[in-house]
Amino acid sequence: MSEIDRVFDVNTVDLTAKEIDKEIDVLMIVHPKDLPDRTLYAIDQFVLRGGKAMIFVDPNAELDIPMGGMPSDPSVTKTSELKKLFDQWGVELTENSVLGDAKYAMVVGMGRESRSIRHLGLQGYGPANFVGRDVVTDQLELINVGTAGILSQREGATTDFTPLIESSSESMPIDLALFKNLRDPAMLADGFIPTGDSYAVAARVKGIVNTAFPDGAPNVEEVNTEDADAEVSPVDSDQEVEDVGTSHLKVSKSEINVLIVADTDILTDRLWVRVQDFFGQRVASPWANNADFIVNGLEHHL
């Protein structure tokens, strides 16, 4: 049982869902890859109706390895985003870029030689990087991220974009292509020239927004997932709205309140917990506050 399972009642939303259950208080979205329009519409309307969301996207989800696949397989897309919704929410995930930070780069061991190298794509962030005194990061000491992305406010956005975690000024965007077959993190230092800017890894977005589907619910004839194929008869947008029992919203009822994190590896055990053998039992000991950050984010929305 995970930390989140112990704190919350957790329900799973199907990838082909055409609506979000009204019983769900907070929608946690992790690594949304190629979601069908019907599901994007469900998320869109959920948020517009006042539903809270915590979203994790990633330019390079390191542990996104298909069954039987190889970690370095160039055909595997490890990028996730919600561009259609982010555009309406005034948020941008920098394309084809991974955040590099020389000041907060983590040290990793390499091979049998135990050679230690600073990995510019892995960062450990502390209070100096937590912007303001947001309840989500308040009193936390360390949050580790891996090959994270960069979030920013879109030009012309009408929403408030408030960074929660920011890099140091010794940072720069690194070309995503460098991580496809990266075997030696030292290679990331070649041509690394900090821009002098700080970049947002996590942010809160608030404001009145328009729907990403001004014409109503999308018509969907067929939806494919890795697990199963589901055929859906075409319906017009009016019928779709009637089926879900709610009216289509073109504008949010009130200010949306969404937390967005440009990293999914933040959720993986390797970045925040050590598992040790204790008299035959496996005991997990946290060494970073990644789980606390997630729980704080979900609790704050309730």
Secondary structure as GFF3:
##gff-version 3
##sequence-region A 1 302
A	DSSP	alpha_helix	3	7	.	.	.	ID=ss1
A	DSSP	beta_strand	26	30	.	.	.	ID=ss2
A	DSSP	alpha_helix	37	48	.	.	.	ID=ss3
A	DSSP	beta_strand	52	56	.	.	.	ID=ss4
A	DSSP	alpha_helix	83	89	.	.	.	ID=ss5
A	DSSP	beta_strand	91	93	.	.	.	ID=ss6
A	DSSP	beta_strand	97	101	.	.	.	ID=ss7
A	DSSP	beta_strand	105	110	.	.	.	ID=ss8
A	DSSP	beta_strand	115	125	.	.	.	ID=ss9
A	DSSP	three_ten_helix	127	129	.	.	.	ID=ss10
A	DSSP	beta_strand	143	146	.	.	.	ID=ss11
A	DSSP	beta_strand	151	153	.	.	.	ID=ss12
A	DSSP	beta_strand	160	166	.	.	.	ID=ss13
A	DSSP	beta_strand	171	175	.	.	.	ID=ss14
A	DSSP	three_ten_helix	176	179	.	.	.	ID=ss15
A	DSSP	three_ten_helix	185	189	.	.	.	ID=ss16
A	DSSP	beta_strand	200	207	.	.	.	ID=ss17
A	DSSP	beta_strand	222	224	.	.	.	ID=ss18
A	DSSP	beta_strand	229	231	.	.	.	ID=ss19
A	DSSP	alpha_helix	237	244	.	.	.	ID=ss20
A	DSSP	beta_strand	256	261	.	.	.	ID=ss21
A	DSSP	three_ten_helix	265	267	.	.	.	ID=ss22
A	DSSP	three_ten_helix	269	271	.	.	.	ID=ss23
A	DSSP	beta_strand	273	278	.	.	.	ID=ss24
A	DSSP	beta_strand	281	286	.	.	.	ID=ss25
A	DSSP	alpha_helix	290	301	.	.	.	ID=ss26
###
